Protein backbone atom coordinates (compact mmCIF):
# COMPACT_ATOMS: atom_id res chain seq x y z
CA UNK A 1 0.00 0.00 0.00
CA UNK A 2 1.71 3.16 -1.23
CA UNK A 3 -0.02 6.53 -1.38
CA UNK A 4 0.16 10.10 -0.13
CA UNK A 5 -2.97 11.61 1.39
CA UNK A 6 -3.39 15.26 2.36
CA UNK A 7 -6.11 16.35 4.76
CA UNK A 8 -7.21 19.95 4.29
CA UNK A 9 -7.37 22.20 7.40
CA UNK A 10 -10.90 23.36 8.08
CA UNK A 11 -13.34 23.77 10.98
CA UNK A 12 -16.77 22.22 10.45
CA UNK A 13 -19.70 23.12 12.66
CA UNK A 14 -23.07 21.33 12.58
CA UNK A 15 -25.54 23.71 14.22
CA UNK A 16 -29.14 22.89 13.37
CA UNK A 17 -31.28 25.98 13.92
CA UNK A 18 -28.38 27.97 15.32
CA UNK A 19 -26.43 29.30 12.33
CA UNK A 20 -26.48 33.02 13.34
CA UNK A 21 -24.65 32.37 16.62
CA UNK A 22 -22.40 29.74 15.06
CA UNK A 23 -21.34 32.04 12.21
CA UNK A 24 -20.72 34.89 14.65
CA UNK A 25 -18.47 32.63 16.70
CA UNK A 26 -16.49 31.58 13.62
CA UNK A 27 -16.06 35.18 12.43
CA UNK A 28 -14.81 36.18 15.87
CA UNK A 29 -12.43 33.21 16.05
CA UNK A 30 -10.95 34.23 12.70
CA UNK A 31 -10.49 37.83 13.85
CA UNK A 32 -12.95 39.26 11.35
CA UNK A 33 -14.30 42.76 12.00
CA UNK A 34 -15.50 43.84 8.53
CA UNK A 35 -17.64 41.19 6.89
CA UNK A 36 -18.55 41.07 3.22
CA UNK A 37 -21.73 38.96 3.24
CA UNK A 38 -22.30 37.24 -0.09
CA UNK A 39 -25.86 36.01 -0.59
CA UNK A 40 -28.18 36.35 -3.57
CA UNK A 41 -31.54 38.03 -3.20
CA UNK A 42 -33.08 34.52 -3.26
CA UNK A 43 -31.25 33.75 -0.01
CA UNK A 44 -32.11 37.06 1.70
CA UNK A 45 -34.49 35.58 4.26
CA UNK A 46 -31.92 32.96 5.23
CA UNK A 47 -29.07 35.46 5.39
CA UNK A 48 -30.86 38.21 7.33
CA UNK A 49 -30.71 36.54 10.78
CA UNK A 50 -27.00 35.81 10.25
CA UNK A 51 -26.33 39.41 9.16
CA UNK A 52 -27.77 40.70 12.44
CA UNK A 53 -25.12 38.84 14.45
CA UNK A 54 -21.97 39.77 12.53
CA UNK A 55 -20.20 43.06 11.67
CA UNK A 56 -21.32 43.45 8.04
CA UNK A 57 -19.76 46.28 6.02
CA UNK A 58 -21.19 45.12 2.68
CA UNK A 59 -23.93 42.80 1.44
CA UNK A 60 -23.20 41.56 -2.06
CA UNK A 61 -26.11 40.01 -3.97
CA UNK A 62 -24.81 39.52 -7.53
CA UNK A 63 -24.43 35.74 -7.71
CA UNK A 64 -24.38 34.02 -11.12
CA UNK A 65 -24.10 30.34 -11.98
CA UNK A 66 -20.62 29.15 -13.05
CA UNK A 67 -19.06 32.42 -11.73
CA UNK A 68 -18.47 34.49 -14.89
CA UNK A 69 -15.14 36.37 -14.72
CA UNK A 70 -16.85 39.76 -15.03
CA UNK A 71 -19.09 38.96 -12.04
CA UNK A 72 -16.04 37.92 -10.02
CA UNK A 73 -14.25 41.14 -11.02
CA UNK A 74 -17.16 43.27 -9.75
CA UNK A 75 -17.22 41.37 -6.47
CA UNK A 76 -13.48 41.86 -6.10
CA UNK A 77 -13.79 45.62 -6.58
CA UNK A 78 -16.64 45.76 -4.08
CA UNK A 79 -14.53 43.88 -1.53
CA UNK A 80 -11.69 46.36 -1.86
CA UNK A 81 -13.98 49.40 -1.73
CA UNK A 82 -15.61 48.13 1.46
CA UNK A 83 -12.31 47.26 3.13
CA UNK A 84 -13.63 43.82 4.08
CA UNK A 85 -11.33 41.54 6.05
CA UNK A 86 -13.46 38.37 5.97
CA UNK A 87 -16.06 36.78 3.66
CA UNK A 88 -19.26 35.05 4.73
CA UNK A 89 -21.17 33.20 2.00
CA UNK A 90 -24.76 32.05 2.48
CA UNK A 91 -26.05 30.00 -0.42
CA UNK A 92 -25.32 27.16 -2.80
CA UNK A 93 -22.33 26.31 -4.95
CA UNK A 94 -22.50 29.49 -7.03
CA UNK A 95 -22.41 31.65 -3.91
CA UNK A 96 -19.53 29.71 -2.40
CA UNK A 97 -17.82 29.84 -5.78
CA UNK A 98 -18.01 33.64 -5.89
CA UNK A 99 -16.52 33.87 -2.39
CA UNK A 100 -13.73 31.58 -3.57
CA UNK A 101 -13.08 33.79 -6.59
CA UNK A 102 -12.62 36.78 -4.27
CA UNK A 103 -10.43 34.79 -1.87
CA UNK A 104 -8.27 33.56 -4.75
CA UNK A 105 -7.02 37.11 -5.30
CA UNK A 106 -7.34 38.63 -1.83
CA UNK A 107 -6.50 35.70 0.42
CA UNK A 108 -9.38 36.66 2.72
CA UNK A 109 -10.79 33.86 4.93
CA UNK A 110 -14.22 32.46 4.14
CA UNK A 111 -16.95 31.28 6.49
CA UNK A 112 -19.27 29.24 4.27
CA UNK A 113 -22.91 28.58 5.15
CA UNK A 114 -24.29 26.14 2.56
CA UNK A 115 -27.98 26.10 1.64
CA UNK A 116 -27.66 23.21 -0.82
CA UNK A 117 -25.64 19.99 -0.98
CA UNK A 118 -23.13 21.31 -3.52
CA UNK A 119 -20.05 20.49 -1.43
CA UNK A 120 -17.92 23.35 -2.77
CA UNK A 121 -17.50 24.58 0.79
CA UNK A 122 -15.24 21.64 1.68
CA UNK A 123 -12.85 21.83 -1.27
CA UNK A 124 -9.94 23.98 -2.38
CA UNK A 125 -11.21 23.94 -5.97
CA UNK A 126 -12.23 27.17 -7.70
CA UNK A 127 -14.00 27.71 -11.01
CA UNK A 128 -14.46 30.70 -13.32
CA UNK A 129 -16.23 30.95 -16.66
CA UNK A 130 -15.17 33.20 -19.53
CA UNK A 131 -17.38 33.05 -22.58
CA UNK A 132 -18.17 29.36 -23.10
CA UNK A 133 -15.10 28.05 -21.28
CA UNK A 134 -15.12 27.09 -17.62
CA UNK A 135 -11.68 26.94 -16.02
CA UNK A 136 -11.08 25.20 -12.70
CA UNK A 137 -8.04 25.09 -10.48
CA UNK A 138 -6.79 24.15 -7.03
CA UNK A 139 -5.53 26.69 -4.51
CA UNK A 140 -5.55 26.47 -0.71
CA UNK A 141 -6.47 30.17 -0.49
CA UNK A 142 -10.02 29.37 -1.61
CA UNK A 143 -10.68 26.64 0.97
CA UNK A 144 -13.19 28.09 3.46
CA UNK A 145 -11.63 28.39 6.91
CA UNK A 146 -14.93 27.40 8.52
CA UNK A 147 -18.16 25.76 7.40
CA UNK A 148 -21.42 26.08 9.30
CA UNK A 149 -24.03 23.48 8.42
CA UNK A 150 -27.52 24.37 9.61
CA UNK A 151 -30.18 21.87 8.55
CA UNK A 152 -32.90 24.45 9.22
CA UNK A 153 -31.64 26.52 6.28
CA UNK A 154 -32.42 23.69 3.86
CA UNK A 155 -36.00 22.98 4.92
CA UNK A 156 -37.30 25.35 2.23
CA UNK A 157 -35.06 24.01 -0.57
CA UNK A 158 -37.43 22.96 -3.40
CA UNK A 159 -37.79 19.21 -3.86
CA UNK A 160 -36.40 19.14 -7.40
CA UNK A 161 -33.34 21.12 -6.31
CA UNK A 162 -32.85 18.86 -3.30
CA UNK A 163 -32.73 15.82 -5.57
CA UNK A 164 -30.40 17.38 -8.13
CA UNK A 165 -28.07 18.86 -5.51
CA UNK A 166 -27.96 15.60 -3.55
CA UNK A 167 -27.08 13.64 -6.68
CA UNK A 168 -24.37 16.22 -7.40
CA UNK A 169 -22.94 15.24 -3.99
CA UNK A 170 -23.29 11.59 -4.94
CA UNK A 171 -21.22 12.35 -8.05
CA UNK A 172 -18.43 13.65 -5.82
CA UNK A 173 -18.42 10.28 -4.07
CA UNK A 174 -18.40 8.25 -7.26
CA UNK A 175 -15.67 10.34 -8.91
CA UNK A 176 -13.61 10.02 -5.72
CA UNK A 177 -13.43 6.26 -6.26
CA UNK A 178 -11.22 6.71 -9.33
CA UNK A 179 -10.15 10.36 -9.49
CA UNK A 180 -6.57 11.09 -10.58
CA UNK A 181 -5.26 11.12 -6.96
CA UNK A 182 -7.76 8.68 -5.40
CA UNK A 183 -6.43 6.68 -2.45
CA UNK A 184 -7.92 4.21 0.09
CA UNK A 185 -8.86 7.02 2.50
CA UNK A 186 -10.78 8.85 -0.22
CA UNK A 187 -12.63 5.65 -1.11
CA UNK A 188 -13.55 4.98 2.52
CA UNK A 189 -14.92 8.50 2.95
CA UNK A 190 -16.77 8.31 -0.37
CA UNK A 191 -18.31 4.95 0.51
CA UNK A 192 -19.71 6.32 3.78
CA UNK A 193 -20.84 9.42 1.90
CA UNK A 194 -22.83 7.29 -0.55
CA UNK A 195 -24.44 5.37 2.31
CA UNK A 196 -25.45 8.60 4.08
CA UNK A 197 -26.79 10.22 0.90
CA UNK A 198 -28.74 7.09 -0.04
CA UNK A 199 -30.29 7.19 3.44
CA UNK A 200 -30.94 10.92 3.69
CA UNK A 201 -32.13 11.83 0.22
CA UNK A 202 -35.26 9.62 0.15
CA UNK A 203 -36.22 10.94 3.59
CA UNK A 204 -35.89 14.55 2.43
CA UNK A 205 -37.63 13.86 -0.87
CA UNK A 206 -40.55 12.42 1.13
CA UNK A 207 -40.55 15.28 3.67
CA UNK A 208 -38.58 18.40 2.77
CA UNK A 209 -38.75 19.63 6.36
CA UNK A 210 -37.17 16.50 7.88
CA UNK A 211 -34.21 17.86 9.84
CA UNK A 212 -32.90 14.33 10.44
CA UNK A 213 -33.01 13.59 6.71
CA UNK A 214 -31.34 16.90 5.87
CA UNK A 215 -28.59 16.35 8.43
CA UNK A 216 -27.88 12.87 7.07
CA UNK A 217 -27.72 14.31 3.55
CA UNK A 218 -25.48 17.20 4.65
CA UNK A 219 -23.18 14.73 6.39
CA UNK A 220 -22.96 12.68 3.22
CA UNK A 221 -22.39 15.76 1.08
CA UNK A 222 -19.56 16.90 3.36
CA UNK A 223 -17.83 13.51 3.23
CA UNK A 224 -18.29 13.51 -0.54
CA UNK A 225 -16.62 16.89 -0.91
CA UNK A 226 -13.71 16.00 1.39
CA UNK A 227 -13.05 12.84 -0.59
CA UNK A 228 -13.35 14.71 -3.88
CA UNK A 229 -10.95 17.46 -2.79
CA UNK A 230 -8.30 14.81 -2.20
CA UNK A 231 -9.03 12.47 -5.11
CA UNK A 232 -9.31 15.17 -7.74
CA UNK A 233 -11.71 15.76 -10.59
CA UNK A 234 -12.41 12.61 -12.58
CA UNK A 235 -14.19 11.84 -15.82
CA UNK A 236 -17.65 12.75 -14.55
CA UNK A 237 -16.72 16.22 -13.36
CA UNK A 238 -14.63 16.98 -16.42
CA UNK A 239 -17.61 16.21 -18.65
CA UNK A 240 -19.98 18.31 -16.55
CA UNK A 241 -17.62 21.29 -16.30
CA UNK A 242 -17.15 21.40 -20.07
CA UNK A 243 -20.87 21.07 -20.80
CA UNK A 244 -21.90 23.49 -18.06
CA UNK A 245 -19.55 26.22 -19.20
CA UNK A 246 -20.13 25.68 -22.91
CA UNK A 247 -23.93 25.61 -22.84
CA UNK A 248 -24.70 27.38 -19.52
CA UNK A 249 -26.41 24.28 -18.15
CA UNK A 250 -27.65 24.18 -14.54
CA UNK A 251 -24.85 22.71 -12.44
CA UNK A 252 -26.62 20.23 -10.17
CA UNK A 253 -29.04 18.93 -12.80
CA UNK A 254 -26.19 18.33 -15.26
CA UNK A 255 -24.34 16.25 -12.67
CA UNK A 256 -27.51 14.34 -11.80
CA UNK A 257 -28.06 13.40 -15.45
CA UNK A 258 -24.49 12.43 -16.34
CA UNK A 259 -23.69 10.40 -13.19
CA UNK A 260 -25.27 7.02 -14.08
CA UNK A 261 -23.66 7.05 -17.51
CA UNK A 262 -20.15 7.55 -16.14
CA UNK A 263 -20.74 4.94 -13.42
CA UNK A 264 -21.86 2.39 -16.03
CA UNK A 265 -18.91 3.35 -18.24
CA UNK A 266 -16.19 2.97 -15.59
CA UNK A 267 -17.51 0.25 -13.26
CA UNK A 268 -16.50 -2.75 -15.43
CA UNK A 269 -12.84 -1.64 -15.27
CA UNK A 270 -12.84 -0.65 -11.57
CA UNK A 271 -13.98 -3.75 -9.65
CA UNK A 272 -12.88 -2.57 -6.18
CA UNK A 273 -14.64 0.78 -6.59
CA UNK A 274 -17.71 -0.93 -8.03
CA UNK A 275 -17.88 -3.27 -5.02
CA UNK A 276 -17.57 -0.38 -2.57
CA UNK A 277 -20.35 1.59 -4.25
CA UNK A 278 -22.62 -1.46 -4.38
CA UNK A 279 -21.99 -2.18 -0.69
CA UNK A 280 -22.77 1.44 0.21
CA UNK A 281 -26.10 1.19 -1.60
CA UNK A 282 -26.79 -2.28 -0.18
CA UNK A 283 -27.37 -3.51 -3.72
CA UNK A 284 -26.15 -6.29 -6.02
CA UNK A 285 -24.23 -3.88 -8.25
CA UNK A 286 -23.28 -0.21 -8.12
CA UNK A 287 -25.42 0.61 -11.14
CA UNK A 288 -28.44 -1.21 -9.67
CA UNK A 289 -28.11 0.77 -6.44
CA UNK A 290 -27.90 4.13 -8.16
CA UNK A 291 -30.75 3.26 -10.54
CA UNK A 292 -33.02 2.30 -7.64
CA UNK A 293 -32.25 5.54 -5.79
CA UNK A 294 -32.82 7.63 -8.91
CA UNK A 295 -36.18 5.92 -9.42
CA UNK A 296 -37.27 6.75 -5.86
CA UNK A 297 -36.13 10.35 -6.30
CA UNK A 298 -37.52 10.82 -9.84
CA UNK A 299 -34.10 12.16 -10.81
CA UNK A 300 -33.29 14.38 -13.82
CA UNK A 301 -32.82 12.17 -16.87
CA UNK A 302 -31.73 14.02 -20.02
CA UNK A 303 -29.38 16.89 -20.86
CA UNK A 304 -31.74 18.05 -23.59
CA UNK A 305 -34.29 18.85 -20.87
CA UNK A 306 -31.90 21.50 -19.50
CA UNK A 307 -31.04 23.32 -22.71
CA UNK A 308 -28.16 21.38 -24.26
CA UNK A 309 -28.46 21.38 -28.07
CA UNK A 310 -28.00 18.06 -29.87
CA UNK A 311 -25.26 19.49 -32.09
CA UNK A 312 -23.43 20.43 -28.89
CA UNK A 313 -22.26 16.83 -28.55
CA UNK A 314 -19.83 17.16 -31.44
CA UNK A 315 -18.73 20.58 -30.20
CA UNK A 316 -17.96 19.26 -26.73
CA UNK A 317 -16.09 16.11 -27.70
CA UNK A 318 -12.66 17.69 -28.17
CA UNK A 319 -12.62 19.72 -24.94
CA UNK A 320 -13.96 16.78 -22.92
CA UNK A 321 -11.39 14.36 -24.37
CA UNK A 322 -8.64 16.81 -23.51
CA UNK A 323 -9.88 17.22 -19.92
CA UNK A 324 -10.45 13.60 -18.85
CA UNK A 325 -7.58 12.25 -16.67
CA UNK A 326 -5.26 9.79 -18.37
CA UNK A 327 -5.75 7.22 -15.59
CA UNK A 328 -9.52 6.93 -16.04
CA UNK A 329 -10.42 3.24 -15.42
CA UNK A 330 -11.97 2.71 -18.85
CA UNK A 331 -9.94 3.95 -21.83
CA UNK A 332 -11.82 6.85 -23.44
CA UNK A 333 -12.10 7.20 -27.21
CA UNK A 334 -14.02 9.60 -29.39
CA UNK A 335 -16.33 6.72 -30.31
CA UNK A 336 -17.31 5.57 -26.80
CA UNK A 337 -17.45 9.14 -25.47
CA UNK A 338 -19.82 10.07 -28.31
CA UNK A 339 -22.11 7.18 -27.39
CA UNK A 340 -22.08 8.26 -23.72
CA UNK A 341 -22.90 11.89 -24.49
CA UNK A 342 -25.61 10.94 -26.99
CA UNK A 343 -27.25 8.71 -24.39
CA UNK A 344 -27.03 11.37 -21.66
CA UNK A 345 -28.43 13.98 -24.03
CA UNK A 346 -31.45 11.80 -24.86
CA UNK A 347 -31.84 10.22 -21.42
CA UNK A 348 -31.58 6.73 -22.90
CA UNK A 349 -29.29 3.72 -22.32
CA UNK A 350 -25.88 3.73 -23.99
CA UNK A 351 -26.14 1.86 -27.29
N, C-alpha and C positions, 0 to 999 in steps of 0.2 A: 504494500500500500504506500504509494508515493504521491503526495499532493501538497500544495500550499494553499491555505485558506485564510482569508483576511476578514475579520469581523469589524464592521463599521461602528464608530463611536456615536451613540445616540441615546438620549433618554426617551422612554416611552411611558406614557401615563394613560391608564384606562380610568375614566372618571365619568361614569354614566350619570347624566343629569347635573354635572358639576363643572362643565367646561369653563365658565367665566372665572371661577376661583383658581382652577387648575392652570389656565393660561396665564393669569396674573402672577402666579407663583413661578412659572417657568420664565416669564419675562424678567421678573425680579432676580431670579437666580443667574440669569445671563447678563445682568447689569444693564438691561435696556431701560432708557428713560424717554425715548422719542420713537414711538411705534408708527410704522407705516402699515396700516391694516388693509390687506388686499382681499376683497370680497366683491363679487359681482352684485348687481342690483337684485338678482334672483335669490341671493343668499342674505339679503339685508336683515330679514327677521331673525335669522340664526346668528348673525354677526353682532347685532345691536347689544344683546346682553353682555357679550364679551368686551365690546368697545367701552362699556361703562366702567369696566374694572381695570383697564390698562391705560397708560399715558399716550393716547393717540394724537399724533401731530398731522396725520394725513390719512384719509380714507380713499383708496383707489379702487374704482369700480370697473375699469375697462379690462375685461377678461375675454379672450378670444381663443377658441379651440385651436390646438396645434401651435400656439404662441408665435404668431407672425413677428418677424424681426422689427417691423415698424411699431408694433404694439409694445414690444419689449423696450424699444428705444424711448418711447414716451414714458413708460413706467420708470425707466432709469433716470430720466431728467426730473421727473416728479420727486423721486427719492432724494436726489441731490438738492433740489430747491427746498424741500421740507427739512433737510438736515437730519433725516431719520438715522437711528443707530441700531435698529432691529426691525425685522419683518415678521408680521403675523399673517398667515394666510388661512382663510376660512372658505372652504369650497372643495371641489373635485380636482381631478388631475390637471385641468387647464389652469386653475387658480394656483395650485402648488407649482406648476410649471412656470408661471409668470414670476413667482417669488424666486424660483431657482435662477431664472434668467437675470434678475436683478442681482442676486447673490454672486453669480458667476463673475460679474464685473466688480462689484463693490466689496465682496467678502463679508457682507453683513450676515449675522446669524438669523435663522428662520425658526419660528415656532409654527408648526403646521397643524391645522385642525381640519381633518378630512370630513367631508360630508357625503362621500361616495366610497367605493371599495377600490379605487384606482391603484393605490399602492405606491404612487410616486413619492409620497412622503418618507418612505423608508429606503430610498435609493439615492445614490450619488450620480444619477443619470439625468442629463438635461437634454432638451429638444427645442429647436427653433425652426420655423418654416419661412423660406424665402421663395416667393413665387409658388411653383409646384413641387419644390424640393424641401423635404424635411431632413434636417441634419441633427444627429444626436451625438453626444459625447459623454465622457466620464470625468468628473472633477469633484474632489472632496469638498470644495467650497460650497457646492449646491446641496449637500446633504443637510436636511434640517437638523438643528441641534436638539430640538425636542419635538415630540409628536404627542398631541392630546387627542385621544379617542373618546368620544362621548356618544354612546349609542342613541341618546335622546335626539341628537341632531339628525339622525337618519330615519326617524319614524315617519317623516313626511316625504321621503324620497319616493317618487312614483314607481309603481311596480315594474314597468317595463325597463326603467333605468336601473332598478335594483338588480334585475336579472342580467342585463348586459354588463353592468359594472362588476357584478360578482363573477361572471364568466371571464371577464378581463383578468380578474385576480387568478382564476383557475388557469388561465393561459400563462401567467407568470410561473405557476407551479410546474406546468408541463414543460415549458421551455427550460426550466431550471434542471430538468432531468438530463438534458443533453446540450446545454449551452456551451460556448467555447471554453469556459473555465470551470465547468461543473465538476464538483467533487462529492465524496460521500456525505459530507455535512450538508451541502446544498440539497442533496436528494432526500435526506432524512427530514429536513425542514419542509421541503416541498410536499413530501408524502403526508405529513401531518397537516399541512395547509389544505391539501385536497380533501382529506377526511373532514376537517372543520367546515370547509366551504360546502361540501356535499351534505353536511348535517344542517348548517345554518340557512343556506339559501332556500330550501323548500319551506322551512318554517317561516321565513320572512315573506316569501311569495304567497303563503297562505294567510299570513297576518302581518301586514307591513308595520304594525306598531309593536311587534314582539321584541322587547328589549333583549331577551335571552337569545333569540334567533339572530338579531343584529350583532350582538357581542360575539357570538360564535363565528359569524361571517367576517367581522372586523379582525378577529384573531387569525382566522385563516388568511385573510388578505394581507395582514402584516407579515406572517410567516412567508407567504408567497413572495412578497416584495424583498424581504431580506435574502431569501434564497436566490432570487433573480439578480439582485445587486451583485452577488458574489459570482454566480454562474455566467452572467453575461447574456447578451441578447442573441437568441437563437433564430432558427429559420422562421418560426411563427412571427416573432416581433419584427424581423426584417421585412417580411411581406407586408405586415400591417402598417409599418411606418412609411414604406414607399407608397402604398395605395392611399393611405390617409392624407399624406402631404400632396400627392399628385392630383387627387380628385376631391379633396376636402371632405372626406367621409367622416362620419361620427366615430370617435375613437373606440368607445366601449363596444358598440354594435359591430364594428369591423372585426374586433378581436373575437367576439362571441361567434360570428359566422365562420371565420377562418379556422378556429381551434380544432374542430373535429377532423378537418381535412389534413392538417399537419400531423395530428396524432396518428391517424390511419396511415399516413405516408411514412412516418419514422418508426412506428412501433415494431414492424417486422425485423428491423435491423438494430433494435435496442432492447433485447430481451430483459435485461435487469430492470431498466426503467419501466418497461411495459408491465412487469410483474409488480413493481412498487405501486404504480398507478392503479392497477386492478385491485390490489390489496386495500388501498386507501378507499376505493369505492365499494369494496366488499362484493366485487363482481367477478365473473369468469375471466373477462378480458378488460383491458383498459378502455377500448372503444365501446364495449357493451355498457360499461359503467357510465361513461360520459353521455352516451346516447340516451340512457334511461333518465339521467338527471335532466338533460335538455328537454326530454319529452314532458317531464313533470313541470318544468319551468316555462314551457312554450317559448323556447329560445329563438332569437333571430336566426334566419335560415339562409338568406341570399344577399349577396353584395348589391345586386341590382335593385333591391328594395331600398337601399340607402344612397342611391344616386350614382353608382359606378356605371359608366357606359360600357357596352360590350366591346367596343373597339379599344377600350382602355387596357384590355388584357395584353394585346400585342405591344402597346406602348410601355407597359410596366415590366415586361419580361426582362429586358436588359438590366435596368436598375436593380431589380430583385435578385437576379443571378449574381450580380456584382456584390451584393450586400450579404448574401447567405454565407455563414462561416464555412470554411473548408472542411471542418471536422463534423459536419452534419451527419447523423447516422446513416441515412440513405443518400447515396450519390444523386445530386440534382442535375438534371439536363434540361435543355429548353423544351424537350418533348414532354417529360413527365411534369414539369412545372406548368406548362400550358394546360395539361389535363386537370391539374389541381385547381388552377385559377378559373378555368371554365366551369368546373363543378361548383366552386364556391360562389361564382357569379350567379349561376342559375339556381343554387340551392339543391343540387342533385348529387347522387353518388358519383365518384370518380369512375370514368369509363375505363 
